[in-house]
C-alpha cells in the first residue's frame, strides 16, 4: 500500500469521507498538498479531543484547597534583600532568558496585524507593544550589565509579518542576534459531527494550539537547545499584551530559588468574586489554575477567617520556569480545552459555507495546566497597578484606554 492509500484508509477509519470526495475534485498539486498536510496530522489525537467535547467537566470540590503565596508588599527588608541577591546573581551570570508569546492577532482590538504591532497611545506619540517590551528588557540589561536572550513565539499566521515589523523597526534597539523567533503549533478545527474543516486554500483549517503549546514548540523549534547552549537556567514566559509586565523581577526569581521550586508565578488579587480570571489553587496536592468558567460559584464566593476570598490569586501570565521544568513539560501531553467557534469552510463540492452560528471546535492547551506536573509553585502576590495592564478588548475593561492610564501612572510613580 503506498503512502497516499494509507492516508485514504486513515480518513475512512476516522469517518472523514467528505475529504476523500473532495480529493477527487482537486488537481494533482492541490491533492498532494492536502495529502501531505494530512500525513502530518495526528488524526487519532484530534478525534480523541473531539470525543472529549461530549464529556462533562467535573471538578470534585473536596480536592481543591487554597494556595500559599507571599505578598510582595509585606516582605521584610531582610527577605527582600535575600531574594534580590539570589535573583540578581542568576541574571548577572547570563543564566536568564525571556519568552514572549506573541502568536495572536489584534482582531479584538480592531487592529489588523500581529498583536505586538499594536500601538498604545501613551505620551501622545504612542508606543508599540513590542517596543514597550524591548525597553523593559534593555533597562534590565543596563542595570545588570548583561544581554538577556529574547525568544518570541509567533504563529504560522503572523510569523512573517512579525519578522518584517521587527526588522523595519530595527528590533527597537535590541541586538538582533539575541532575538529569536519561533512558531507555535497548530491543531485542526473540527465540526459538531467530527468532520475536519477545509479552508479556502483547500487545506485542513488549523488554529494555534494555545499558549500551553509553548513548551513543545520551544523543544521542536530548537530554541530549548539554544537556551541550553547559552547556559540558561531560568526562563520567564509572558504574553505580549501586558503594558507593565515585569519580565525581569529579581524578587520573584530569588523567591523561587529560595523556596527550591522549579516553577514560580506572580498573582494579583481578584477585583471581585466573579472577575473573569483564572485563579490559583491546589488540586489533589498539586498547584493548579482553575479557569473562571470552571470554578463553582460557591467556591468563587468562599471567604477565609479574615473575610478575604479563599481563591483570590489571579494568574496574570507572569511565569518562571527552570530549564529542566520546560524540558519536562515539553514531553508531556497537556490537557486541551475546547472552544466552540464560528468558522467558514469549503464543503466536498468546493463550495464555501459561511455559518451564522458557532459550528466548530478549536482546541487549546493553557500554560498553567503545566503547573499540575509539579508538587509546588512559588507565588508572589503583586499589585494590579504595578503588574497588570492588559490590552485585550477594544473598549471598557482591559482596553487600550485602561492600559494607557495604568502605564503612564506606573512610570510617573517611578520618577
N, C-alpha and C positions, 0 to 999 in steps of 0.2 A: 504494500500500500504506500503510495507516495505521500509527501507532506500535505499536499492540498486535500487529498482524500481523507487523511487523518483529521484535518480541521473540519471537513464537512461532517464526518462521523461524530465529532465532538459537538458540533452545532445541533445535530439531530438528537444526540443524547440529552442535551440541555434545552431541548424544545425551542430552538431558535430558527424555525423553518422559514420565517419571514426573511432572514438574511440569505438563506440558500436560494430563495426565489429571486431576491434582489441581485445576487451574484450572476444569475443567468442574463440579466438585462444590462450588465456593465461591460465596457470594453476591456481588453486584456490588461491594460495598465491599471485601470481602476480596480479591477478584480484582484490583481496581485497585491496592490496597496492594501486593500481591505483584508485579504487573507494574511498578509504579513502582520498587520496590526493584531488580528485575532490570535495569531500564534504567540503573541507576547502577553496575552491577557489570561489570567488565571480564572477560567470560567467556573471552576468548582468553588473558588473563594467568593466570586461575585454572586453565585446562586445561593451560597450559604448566607451571605449578607442579606439577600432578598428574602430568604426564608425567615430570617430574624425579624424582619419588619412586621411579621404576623404575630410575633410574641409580645406579651405584655412586659413592660419594665417593672421589675419587682425589687422594692427596697425593704429589707427587713429592719424595722426601726430599732429593735433591741441591739443590733450590732453596730449602731452608729453612736459615736461619742464626740464631744467637742475636743479641740486640739490645743496643745500648748503653743504659746508664742511669746516673744519678748517685744515689749513696746519700746521703740527707739527713743521716745521722749522720756521714758522712765529709767533708762540705763544710767548707772552711776558713772562718775568720771573714770573710775578705775576700769569698769567694764568697757567703756568706750575706747579708752587708750589701749587696752589689751586687744580688742577686736581690730582696731585701726592698725596697730603694729603688725598683727598677723596678716591682715589683708594687703597692706602696703608691700610687705615682703614678697608676696606672690607676684604682684604687678611689676614691681621694680625688677624682679628676676625674669621678666618676659615669659611668665607661665600662664598668662591670662588672655583669652580670646573672646570676641563678641560675635554673636549670630543675630542678624536682623531678619525677621520673617516678613517678606515684602511681596508675597505672591498674589495679593489681591488687587482688584481694580477699584477705582474710586467711584464706582457707579452710584452707591448710596449717597455720595456727596454731590452728585450731579457733575462729576469730573470725568472726562474721558482720558483714560491712560492709567498707568500704574498708580496705586495709592501714594507711594513715596514721592511722586512727582506733583502732588497737590501742594499748592502754595497757601500757607496760613497767613492771614492778613495781620502780621504783627509789626508794630512800629512804623506803620504807613507803607513801607516798601515791600513788606512781606518776606517770608522765608519758606522754602520747600521743606517738606518733612524730612527728606534725605539730608538736606542742608543742616537742619537742626541736630540730627543725629551725628553728622560729621563734626559739627562744632563741639558737641558733647565729648566725643572721643579725642578730638585734638586738644581740648582743655586737659583731659586726663593724661594724655601723652606728655604734655608740657610739665604738668605737676609732678609726674613720676619719672620723667626723663626716659621714656620708652616709646615703642610704637606698637600699639595693640592691633593684632591682625583682625580684620573686619570681614566676616563672611555674610553674604547677603543671599537669602533664599528667595528666588523668583519662581514664576510658574512658566509652563510652556507658552502660555498666552501672553505673558508680559516680559519675558526674558530679554528679547532683542531691544524692545523699547526702553527698558530699564538701563541696559548696557549703553545704548546711544545717549540717553539722557545724562548718565553719569560722566561719560566721556566728553560730551558737549560742555558740561559744567566743570570739567577738569577735576572730577571727584571731590568738588568743594574743598580743594587744597589737601585732600588726604592722599598719601603716597599710593599710587596705583598698584604697585607690587604687593601692597598689604591689603588690597580689597579683592576678595574672591567671590564670584557669583556662581551659584549652583541652583538647579531646578528641583522643585518638589514633585513628588509622584502624583499620578492621577488614577482614578478608578472610573469605570463605565457608569453611565446613567441607565437605569432600568425602569420600565413602566410597571403599572399595578399588576400586570399579568406575567411579570417575569421576563419580558422581552427587552433585549438591548436596544437602545435608541440609536438610530443612524442620523448623522448630521448632514448639512448641505454639501459638505465636501465628500459625501459618500463614504465616510468612515464612521466607526462607532463613536458616539458622543461621549467625551470623558470630562470629568471635572476634578480639580485638585483634591487630594485625599485628606485635607485638613492639616492644621498645624502640628498634629501628632506625627505626621509623616516626616517631620524634620530630621528625626534620628536616623531612619533608614536612608533618607536622601543624603545626609552627611556621609554615611558609610559608602553608599553605592557611587556617589559622585567623586570619591577620593578625597573629600575635604577632611574626613576624620584622620586619614593617613597623613595629610598635610599638617594637621594640628600636632600629631604625634612627632613628626619630623622637627617641628619648631619647638618641641619641648613643652607644649601646653599642658597644664594640669587642671585648670578650671575654665569653664565656658559659660558665659552669660547668654541666655536666649530670651529675646524680647520681640515685640511687634514694632512695626514701622509707624504706628499711628498714635503713640502717646508722646505729646509735645514736651513733657517734662520727665521723661523716663530716665532714671539714673542707671546707665549701663555699667558704670564703674562705681559701685558702692562698697568701699572698703570695710564698712561696719558689717554689712550683710555677709561679705566674704569671710571676714575674720570670725564672725559668729559661727558660720558653717564649719570652719576649720576647728574652732574651739570645741564645738559640740561633736566633732569627729563624725559628721554625716556626709553622704555623697550628694545630697540634693538640698537646696535651700530656696526660699521664695519670700517675696515681700507681699504684705497684705495691706489693705486699708479697711476700716470699719464700714460695714454696710450702712447706707444712708437711712434705711428703714427695713423692717422685717420682710417687705415684699419687693425690695430692689432687685431688678433682673440681672443678678450676677451669680457666678459660681462661688460656693463657699467651701472653705477648708473644713475637714473633719477627720476623724479616724474611723475606718470601717474594717471590722474584723482585725483590729490591731495594726492596720496599715494606713499611712496617710492617703487622703483622697480629696478630690474636689467634686462636690455634687452640683450639677447644673441646677439653676433656679427652677427649671421646669420639672426636675426630678425630685425636689425636696418637698416632702409632705408639708402641707400648710401648718399643721400642728407643731412640727419641729421648727419651721421657719420662725414661728412666733414665741418659741420657748425662751425663758429668761433664767439667768442664774441667781444666786443669793444676793448679788449686788444690783439686780434689776437690769443687767446688761444681757443682750441677746446671746444665747449659747452658741449659735452658729453665725458669728458676726464677721469672720475674717474673709474678705473678698479676695479672690485671685485676680491679680491685675497684670498678668503676663510679664512678670518680672522674676525670672527664674535662673538659678545657678545649678550647674551640674559638674561633677568631676568628669574627666575624660573617660574614666572607667565606667561611670554611670551611663554615659552616652553610648559607649560601645555595647554595654549590656542591653540597654533598651533597644538599640538598633537591630538586635537579633530576635527580639520578642515581638510577636504579633499583638498590637494593642487592640482594644475593642473598638469597633466602629459604631458611630451614631448615625442614624438616618434622618434626612430632612426631606419632606415631601414638597417638591417644587414644580413650577410650570416650565416646560421645555418643549420647543418646537422640534419636529423630527421629519424625516423622509420615510414614507411608507414603502412597501415592497414594489409599488408601481412607480417609484421615483417621484412621487407627489409630496409636496411639503404640507404638513399638517401643523396648524398653529392652534394649540388648545386654549380654551377660555378659562380653564381652572387647573389646579395642580394635577399633574399626570405621571410624575416620575420621582424616583428616589435617588438622592445624592448621598454618598457615604463619606463620612469624615471621622478621622481619629483626632482626639484632642490631646494636646501636650500633657495636660495634667493627669491623664489616665496612666501615664508612666509612673506617677508617684507611688502607685499601689505595689510596684515591684520592689519597694524598699521598706525597711522596718521603721525608719524615722526620717523626719524632714525638719530643718531649722526654719522657723517662720519669724520674720521681723515685721512688726506692725509699723507701717509708716503713716504719713498723713496725706489725705487726699490732695490738699493744696500744695504739697511738696512733691508728690509722686505720681499723680494720676490726672492727666489732661487728655483724655482720648478724643480722637477726631473720627467719629463713626457715622453720625447722621447729618443730613443736610441742615436741619433746624432743630431747635429745642435742646434736649439733654444730649450731652456728649457730641456737640456740634462744633464747627469751626469757631463760632461765636464764644462758646463757653471755654474752649481750649485757648483761644487768644487771650481771654481775661486771665485765666489761670497762669498762662505762660508769662505774660507781662508782669503780673503781680509777683510771681515767683522770683523773677530776675530783679525786680525792684527791691525785694527783701534781701537779695544777695549783695547789694551795694554797700 
